[in-house]
């Protein structure tokens, strides 16, 4: 499960000048987080059964995804955050 934050810059960026890149202020205003559960089929690049919800949805998502590969000899579950 991954937390995604909605951020907003507190100050506008400074424009690009000759021999200088555009500069952005490092401070931002946080607008909270959302929990995101997604299931990616690496072979096809397809996002399978995306959902946003409580942690208990992870088990439901895994059970829903497994029947797509009835002949698979092994399953791999990577939980990254």
C-alpha positions in Angstrom: 0.0 0.0 0.0 1.4 3.4 -0.9 0.5 6.8 0.5 0.1 9.5 -2.2 0.2 13.1 -1.1 -1.3 16.1 -2.7 1.2 18.9 -2.4 1.1 22.6 -3.3 4.0 24.9 -3.5 3.9 27.8 -0.9 5.8 30.2 -3.1 5.9 30.6 -6.9 9.0 29.3 -8.8 11.7 31.8 -9.8 11.9 32.0 -13.6 14.7 30.8 -15.7 17.4 33.4 -16.4 20.4 33.3 -18.8 22.9 30.7 -17.4 20.4 29.7 -14.5 17.8 27.1 -14.4 14.3 27.7 -13.1 14.3 27.4 -9.3 11.5 26.0 -7.1 10.9 26.6 -3.4 11.4 23.5 -1.3 8.5 24.2 1.0 5.1 22.9 0.2 1.7 22.7 1.8 0.3 19.2 2.4 -3.3 18.3 1.7 -3.4 14.8 3.2 -2.8 11.3 1.9 -4.7 8.6 0.1 -4.1 4.9 0.3 -3.7 3.3 -3.1 -3.8 -0.4 -3.8 -3.0 -1.4 -7.4 -2.2 -4.7 -9.1 0.1 -4.5 -12.1 0.4 -7.4 -14.6 4.1 -7.0 -15.5 3.8 -9.2 -18.6 1.1 -7.0 -20.3 1.5 -3.7 -18.4 -2.2 -3.8 -17.6 -3.4 -2.4 -14.3 -5.7 -5.0 -12.9 -8.6 -4.2 -10.5 -7.3 -0.9 -9.2 -9.0 0.2 -6.0 -8.6 2.8 -3.2 -9.7 1.7 0.3 -8.7 0.2 3.6 -5.9 -2.3 4.1 -8.3 -5.2 4.2 -8.8 -4.7 0.4 -5.3 -6.0 -0.2 -6.4 -9.6 0.6 -9.5 -9.3 -1.6 -7.4 -7.9 -4.5 -4.9 -10.8 -4.3 -7.7 -13.3 -4.3 -9.3 -11.7 -7.3 -6.1 -11.6 -9.3 -4.9 -15.2 -8.8 -7.6 -16.9 -10.9 -6.2 -15.1 -14.0 -3.3 -17.5 -14.0 -4.7 -21.0 -13.1 -1.6 -22.9 -14.6 1.0 -20.8 -12.8 3.4 -22.9 -10.7 4.3 -20.0 -8.4 3.1 -16.5 -7.5 5.2 -13.5 -6.5 3.8 -10.7 -4.5 5.9 -7.5 -4.1 4.8 -5.0 -1.5 6.6 -1.8 -2.1 6.1 1.6 -0.5 
